[in-house]
Amino acid sequence: MKRIFAGNLPSDTTEAELSALFAGFGRVRSIKLMQDVFSGQCKGFGFIEMEGHEARAAIAGLNGKELRGKPLKVNEEQPRDKNGRGRR
């Protein structure tokens, strides 16, 4: 199971829309769209869990693809370091 980071999402993105986008590459196990507590709008990123080979295909197929005029940033989630920052 791989966890995928999807960034640069439009603020009105829904979990259903993201699920449909990734489902073209295999079974989506789970989706967690990060939302603003007050407005409920997407913060511009989320996480998707898929099987390894399906996740790699989704990353290759969706990274840089445009979603409503915004180029997606799709890659494997990187573990956070002890300072709370992701690895680059």
MODELLER restraints for C-alpha pairs under 7 A, 6 or more apart:
rsr = mdl.restraints
at = mdl.atoms
rsr.add(forms.Gaussian(group=physical.xy_distance, feature=features.Distance(at['CA:1:A'], at['CA:49:A']), mean=6.62, stdev=0.5))
rsr.add(forms.Gaussian(group=physical.xy_distance, feature=features.Distance(at['CA:1:A'], at['CA:50:A']), mean=5.69, stdev=0.5))
rsr.add(forms.Gaussian(group=physical.xy_distance, feature=features.Distance(at['CA:1:A'], at['CA:51:A']), mean=4.46, stdev=0.5))
rsr.add(forms.Gaussian(group=physical.xy_distance, feature=features.Distance(at['CA:1:A'], at['CA:52:A']), mean=5.42, stdev=0.5))
rsr.add(forms.Gaussian(group=physical.xy_distance, feature=features.Distance(at['CA:2:A'], at['CA:49:A']), mean=5.61, stdev=0.5))
rsr.add(forms.Gaussian(group=physical.xy_distance, feature=features.Distance(at['CA:2:A'], at['CA:50:A']), mean=5.55, stdev=0.5))
rsr.add(forms.Gaussian(group=physical.xy_distance, feature=features.Distance(at['CA:2:A'], at['CA:51:A']), mean=5.85, stdev=0.5))
rsr.add(forms.Gaussian(group=physical.xy_distance, feature=features.Distance(at['CA:2:A'], at['CA:52:A']), mean=5.36, stdev=0.5))
rsr.add(forms.Gaussian(group=physical.xy_distance, feature=features.Distance(at['CA:2:A'], at['CA:55:A']), mean=6.33, stdev=0.5))
rsr.add(forms.Gaussian(group=physical.xy_distance, feature=features.Distance(at['CA:3:A'], at['CA:47:A']), mean=6.50, stdev=0.5))
rsr.add(forms.Gaussian(group=physical.xy_distance, feature=features.Distance(at['CA:3:A'], at['CA:48:A']), mean=5.64, stdev=0.5))
rsr.add(forms.Gaussian(group=physical.xy_distance, feature=features.Distance(at['CA:3:A'], at['CA:49:A']), mean=4.49, stdev=0.5))
rsr.add(forms.Gaussian(group=physical.xy_distance, feature=features.Distance(at['CA:3:A'], at['CA:50:A']), mean=6.65, stdev=0.5))
rsr.add(forms.Gaussian(group=physical.xy_distance, feature=features.Distance(at['CA:3:A'], at['CA:76:A']), mean=6.18, stdev=0.5))
rsr.add(forms.Gaussian(group=physical.xy_distance, feature=features.Distance(at['CA:3:A'], at['CA:77:A']), mean=5.68, stdev=0.5))
rsr.add(forms.Gaussian(group=physical.xy_distance, feature=features.Distance(at['CA:4:A'], at['CA:47:A']), mean=5.46, stdev=0.5))
rsr.add(forms.Gaussian(group=physical.xy_distance, feature=features.Distance(at['CA:4:A'], at['CA:48:A']), mean=5.04, stdev=0.5))
rsr.add(forms.Gaussian(group=physical.xy_distance, feature=features.Distance(at['CA:4:A'], at['CA:49:A']), mean=6.12, stdev=0.5))
rsr.add(forms.Gaussian(group=physical.xy_distance, feature=features.Distance(at['CA:4:A'], at['CA:74:A']), mean=6.96, stdev=0.5))
rsr.add(forms.Gaussian(group=physical.xy_distance, feature=features.Distance(at['CA:4:A'], at['CA:75:A']), mean=5.75, stdev=0.5))
rsr.add(forms.Gaussian(group=physical.xy_distance, feature=features.Distance(at['CA:4:A'], at['CA:76:A']), mean=4.52, stdev=0.5))
rsr.add(forms.Gaussian(group=physical.xy_distance, feature=features.Distance(at['CA:4:A'], at['CA:77:A']), mean=5.10, stdev=0.5))
rsr.add(forms.Gaussian(group=physical.xy_distance, feature=features.Distance(at['CA:5:A'], at['CA:46:A']), mean=6.09, stdev=0.5))
rsr.add(forms.Gaussian(group=physical.xy_distance, feature=features.Distance(at['CA:5:A'], at['CA:47:A']), mean=4.84, stdev=0.5))
rsr.add(forms.Gaussian(group=physical.xy_distance, feature=features.Distance(at['CA:5:A'], at['CA:48:A']), mean=6.68, stdev=0.5))
rsr.add(forms.Gaussian(group=physical.xy_distance, feature=features.Distance(at['CA:5:A'], at['CA:74:A']), mean=5.66, stdev=0.5))
rsr.add(forms.Gaussian(group=physical.xy_distance, feature=features.Distance(at['CA:5:A'], at['CA:75:A']), mean=5.41, stdev=0.5))
rsr.add(forms.Gaussian(group=physical.xy_distance, feature=features.Distance(at['CA:5:A'], at['CA:76:A']), mean=5.78, stdev=0.5))
rsr.add(forms.Gaussian(group=physical.xy_distance, feature=features.Distance(at['CA:5:A'], at['CA:77:A']), mean=5.02, stdev=0.5))
rsr.add(forms.Gaussian(group=physical.xy_distance, feature=features.Distance(at['CA:6:A'], at['CA:45:A']), mean=5.48, stdev=0.5))
rsr.add(forms.Gaussian(group=physical.xy_distance, feature=features.Distance(at['CA:6:A'], at['CA:46:A']), mean=5.39, stdev=0.5))
rsr.add(forms.Gaussian(group=physical.xy_distance, feature=features.Distance(at['CA:6:A'], at['CA:47:A']), mean=6.07, stdev=0.5))
rsr.add(forms.Gaussian(group=physical.xy_distance, feature=features.Distance(at['CA:6:A'], at['CA:72:A']), mean=6.88, stdev=0.5))
rsr.add(forms.Gaussian(group=physical.xy_distance, feature=features.Distance(at['CA:6:A'], at['CA:73:A']), mean=5.68, stdev=0.5))
rsr.add(forms.Gaussian(group=physical.xy_distance, feature=features.Distance(at['CA:6:A'], at['CA:74:A']), mean=4.57, stdev=0.5))
rsr.add(forms.Gaussian(group=physical.xy_distance, feature=features.Distance(at['CA:6:A'], at['CA:75:A']), mean=6.81, stdev=0.5))
rsr.add(forms.Gaussian(group=physical.xy_distance, feature=features.Distance(at['CA:7:A'], at['CA:44:A']), mean=5.85, stdev=0.5))
rsr.add(forms.Gaussian(group=physical.xy_distance, feature=features.Distance(at['CA:7:A'], at['CA:45:A']), mean=4.23, stdev=0.5))
rsr.add(forms.Gaussian(group=physical.xy_distance, feature=features.Distance(at['CA:7:A'], at['CA:46:A']), mean=6.62, stdev=0.5))
rsr.add(forms.Gaussian(group=physical.xy_distance, feature=features.Distance(at['CA:7:A'], at['CA:72:A']), mean=5.96, stdev=0.5))
rsr.add(forms.Gaussian(group=physical.xy_distance, feature=features.Distance(at['CA:7:A'], at['CA:73:A']), mean=4.84, stdev=0.5))
rsr.add(forms.Gaussian(group=physical.xy_distance, feature=features.Distance(at['CA:7:A'], at['CA:74:A']), mean=6.34, stdev=0.5))
rsr.add(forms.Gaussian(group=physical.xy_distance, feature=features.Distance(at['CA:8:A'], at['CA:44:A']), mean=5.19, stdev=0.5))
rsr.add(forms.Gaussian(group=physical.xy_distance, feature=features.Distance(at['CA:8:A'], at['CA:45:A']), mean=6.18, stdev=0.5))
rsr.add(forms.Gaussian(group=physical.xy_distance, feature=features.Distance(at['CA:8:A'], at['CA:70:A']), mean=6.75, stdev=0.5))
rsr.add(forms.Gaussian(group=physical.xy_distance, feature=features.Distance(at['CA:8:A'], at['CA:71:A']), mean=6.84, stdev=0.5))
rsr.add(forms.Gaussian(group=physical.xy_distance, feature=features.Distance(at['CA:8:A'], at['CA:72:A']), mean=5.44, stdev=0.5))
rsr.add(forms.Gaussian(group=physical.xy_distance, feature=features.Distance(at['CA:8:A'], at['CA:73:A']), mean=6.06, stdev=0.5))
rsr.add(forms.Gaussian(group=physical.xy_distance, feature=features.Distance(at['CA:9:A'], at['CA:44:A']), mean=4.37, stdev=0.5))
rsr.add(forms.Gaussian(group=physical.xy_distance, feature=features.Distance(at['CA:9:A'], at['CA:45:A']), mean=5.75, stdev=0.5))
rsr.add(forms.Gaussian(group=physical.xy_distance, feature=features.Distance(at['CA:9:A'], at['CA:72:A']), mean=6.55, stdev=0.5))
rsr.add(forms.Gaussian(group=physical.xy_distance, feature=features.Distance(at['CA:10:A'], at['CA:44:A']), mean=5.98, stdev=0.5))
rsr.add(forms.Gaussian(group=physical.xy_distance, feature=features.Distance(at['CA:11:A'], at['CA:41:A']), mean=5.69, stdev=0.5))
rsr.add(forms.Gaussian(group=physical.xy_distance, feature=features.Distance(at['CA:11:A'], at['CA:42:A']), mean=4.66, stdev=0.5))
rsr.add(forms.Gaussian(group=physical.xy_distance, feature=features.Distance(at['CA:11:A'], at['CA:43:A']), mean=6.23, stdev=0.5))
rsr.add(forms.Gaussian(group=physical.xy_distance, feature=features.Distance(at['CA:11:A'], at['CA:44:A']), mean=5.83, stdev=0.5))
rsr.add(forms.Gaussian(group=physical.xy_distance, feature=features.Distance(at['CA:12:A'], at['CA:41:A']), mean=6.01, stdev=0.5))
rsr.add(forms.Gaussian(group=physical.xy_distance, feature=features.Distance(at['CA:12:A'], at['CA:42:A']), mean=6.05, stdev=0.5))
rsr.add(forms.Gaussian(group=physical.xy_distance, feature=features.Distance(at['CA:13:A'], at['CA:42:A']), mean=6.13, stdev=0.5))
rsr.add(forms.Gaussian(group=physical.xy_distance, feature=features.Distance(at['CA:15:A'], at['CA:31:A']), mean=6.71, stdev=0.5))
rsr.add(forms.Gaussian(group=physical.xy_distance, feature=features.Distance(at['CA:15:A'], at['CA:33:A']), mean=6.26, stdev=0.5))
rsr.add(forms.Gaussian(group=physical.xy_distance, feature=features.Distance(at['CA:19:A'], at['CA:28:A']), mean=6.68, stdev=0.5))
rsr.add(forms.Gaussian(group=physical.xy_distance, feature=features.Distance(at['CA:22:A'], at['CA:28:A']), mean=6.83, stdev=0.5))
rsr.add(forms.Gaussian(group=physical.xy_distance, feature=features.Distance(at['CA:22:A'], at['CA:58:A']), mean=6.40, stdev=0.5))
rsr.add(forms.Gaussian(group=physical.xy_distance, feature=features.Distance(at['CA:25:A'], at['CA:54:A']), mean=5.77, stdev=0.5))
rsr.add(forms.Gaussian(group=physical.xy_distance, feature=features.Distance(at['CA:25:A'], at['CA:57:A']), mean=6.29, stdev=0.5))
rsr.add(forms.Gaussian(group=physical.xy_distance, feature=features.Distance(at['CA:25:A'], at['CA:58:A']), mean=5.45, stdev=0.5))
rsr.add(forms.Gaussian(group=physical.xy_distance, feature=features.Distance(at['CA:26:A'], at['CA:54:A']), mean=5.39, stdev=0.5))
rsr.add(forms.Gaussian(group=physical.xy_distance, feature=features.Distance(at['CA:27:A'], at['CA:50:A']), mean=6.35, stdev=0.5))
rsr.add(forms.Gaussian(group=physical.xy_distance, feature=features.Distance(at['CA:28:A'], at['CA:49:A']), mean=6.16, stdev=0.5))
rsr.add(forms.Gaussian(group=physical.xy_distance, feature=features.Distance(at['CA:28:A'], at['CA:50:A']), mean=5.20, stdev=0.5))
rsr.add(forms.Gaussian(group=physical.xy_distance, feature=features.Distance(at['CA:29:A'], at['CA:49:A']), mean=5.26, stdev=0.5))
rsr.add(forms.Gaussian(group=physical.xy_distance, feature=features.Distance(at['CA:29:A'], at['CA:50:A']), mean=5.43, stdev=0.5))
rsr.add(forms.Gaussian(group=physical.xy_distance, feature=features.Distance(at['CA:30:A'], at['CA:48:A']), mean=5.71, stdev=0.5))
rsr.add(forms.Gaussian(group=physical.xy_distance, feature=features.Distance(at['CA:30:A'], at['CA:49:A']), mean=5.17, stdev=0.5))
rsr.add(forms.Gaussian(group=physical.xy_distance, feature=features.Distance(at['CA:31:A'], at['CA:47:A']), mean=5.74, stdev=0.5))
rsr.add(forms.Gaussian(group=physical.xy_distance, feature=features.Distance(at['CA:31:A'], at['CA:48:A']), mean=4.54, stdev=0.5))
rsr.add(forms.Gaussian(group=physical.xy_distance, feature=features.Distance(at['CA:31:A'], at['CA:49:A']), mean=6.54, stdev=0.5))
rsr.add(forms.Gaussian(group=physical.xy_distance, feature=features.Distance(at['CA:32:A'], at['CA:46:A']), mean=5.52, stdev=0.5))
rsr.add(forms.Gaussian(group=physical.xy_distance, feature=features.Distance(at['CA:32:A'], at['CA:47:A']), mean=5.16, stdev=0.5))
rsr.add(forms.Gaussian(group=physical.xy_distance, feature=features.Distance(at['CA:32:A'], at['CA:48:A']), mean=6.50, stdev=0.5))
rsr.add(forms.Gaussian(group=physical.xy_distance, feature=features.Distance(at['CA:33:A'], at['CA:42:A']), mean=6.72, stdev=0.5))
rsr.add(forms.Gaussian(group=physical.xy_distance, feature=features.Distance(at['CA:33:A'], at['CA:45:A']), mean=6.45, stdev=0.5))
rsr.add(forms.Gaussian(group=physical.xy_distance, feature=features.Distance(at['CA:33:A'], at['CA:46:A']), mean=4.17, stdev=0.5))
rsr.add(forms.Gaussian(group=physical.xy_distance, feature=features.Distance(at['CA:33:A'], at['CA:47:A']), mean=6.39, stdev=0.5))
rsr.add(forms.Gaussian(group=physical.xy_distance, feature=features.Distance(at['CA:34:A'], at['CA:42:A']), mean=5.84, stdev=0.5))
rsr.add(forms.Gaussian(group=physical.xy_distance, feature=features.Distance(at['CA:34:A'], at['CA:43:A']), mean=5.64, stdev=0.5))
rsr.add(forms.Gaussian(group=physical.xy_distance, feature=features.Distance(at['CA:34:A'], at['CA:45:A']), mean=6.00, stdev=0.5))
rsr.add(forms.Gaussian(group=physical.xy_distance, feature=features.Distance(at['CA:34:A'], at['CA:46:A']), mean=5.31, stdev=0.5))
rsr.add(forms.Gaussian(group=physical.xy_distance, feature=features.Distance(at['CA:35:A'], at['CA:41:A']), mean=5.29, stdev=0.5))
rsr.add(forms.Gaussian(group=physical.xy_distance, feature=features.Distance(at['CA:35:A'], at['CA:42:A']), mean=4.35, stdev=0.5))
rsr.add(forms.Gaussian(group=physical.xy_distance, feature=features.Distance(at['CA:35:A'], at['CA:43:A']), mean=5.14, stdev=0.5))
rsr.add(forms.Gaussian(group=physical.xy_distance, feature=features.Distance(at['CA:36:A'], at['CA:42:A']), mean=6.31, stdev=0.5))
rsr.add(forms.Gaussian(group=physical.xy_distance, feature=features.Distance(at['CA:36:A'], at['CA:43:A']), mean=5.93, stdev=0.5))
rsr.add(forms.Gaussian(group=physical.xy_distance, feature=features.Distance(at['CA:59:A'], at['CA:74:A']), mean=5.53, stdev=0.5))
rsr.add(forms.Gaussian(group=physical.xy_distance, feature=features.Distance(at['CA:59:A'], at['CA:75:A']), mean=5.60, stdev=0.5))
rsr.add(forms.Gaussian(group=physical.xy_distance, feature=features.Distance(at['CA:62:A'], at['CA:72:A']), mean=6.94, stdev=0.5))
rsr.add(forms.Gaussian(group=physical.xy_distance, feature=features.Distance(at['CA:62:A'], at['CA:74:A']), mean=6.44, stdev=0.5))
rsr.add(forms.Gaussian(group=physical.xy_distance, feature=features.Distance(at['CA:63:A'], at['CA:72:A']), mean=5.65, stdev=0.5))
rsr.add(forms.Gaussian(group=physical.xy_distance, feature=features.Distance(at['CA:63:A'], at['CA:73:A']), mean=5.23, stdev=0.5))
rsr.add(forms.Gaussian(group=physical.xy_distance, feature=features.Distance(at['CA:63:A'], at['CA:74:A']), mean=4.60, stdev=0.5))
rsr.add(forms.Gaussian(group=physical.xy_distance, feature=features.Distance(at['CA:64:A'], at['CA:71:A']), mean=4.98, stdev=0.5))
rsr.add(forms.Gaussian(group=physical.xy_distance, feature=features.Distance(at['CA:64:A'], at['CA:72:A']), mean=4.99, stdev=0.5))
rsr.add(forms.Gaussian(group=physical.xy_distance, feature=features.Distance(at['CA:64:A'], at['CA:73:A']), mean=5.99, stdev=0.5))
rsr.add(forms.Gaussian(group=physical.xy_distance, feature=features.Distance(at['CA:65:A'], at['CA:71:A']), mean=5.40, stdev=0.5))
rsr.add(forms.Gaussian(group=physical.xy_distance, feature=features.Distance(at['CA:65:A'], at['CA:72:A']), mean=5.59, stdev=0.5))
rsr.add(forms.Gaussian(group=physical.xy_distance, feature=features.Distance(at['CA:66:A'], at['CA:72:A']), mean=5.89, stdev=0.5))
rsr.add(forms.Gaussian(group=physical.xy_distance, feature=features.Distance(at['CA:78:A'], at['CA:86:A']), mean=5.92, stdev=0.5))
rsr.add(forms.Gaussian(group=physical.xy_distance, feature=features.Distance(at['CA:78:A'], at['CA:87:A']), mean=5.77, stdev=0.5))
rsr.add(forms.Gaussian(group=physical.xy_distance, feature=features.Distance(at['CA:79:A'], at['CA:86:A']), mean=5.90, stdev=0.5))
rsr.add(forms.Gaussian(group=physical.xy_distance, feature=features.Distance(at['CA:79:A'], at['CA:87:A']), mean=6.41, stdev=0.5))
rsr.add(forms.Gaussian(group=physical.xy_distance, feature=features.Distance(at['CA:80:A'], at['CA:86:A']), mean=4.18, stdev=0.5))
rsr.add(forms.Gaussian(group=physical.xy_distance, feature=features.Distance(at['CA:80:A'], at['CA:87:A']), mean=6.11, stdev=0.5))
rsr.add(forms.Gaussian(group=physical.xy_distance, feature=features.Distance(at['CA:81:A'], at['CA:87:A']), mean=6.64, stdev=0.5))
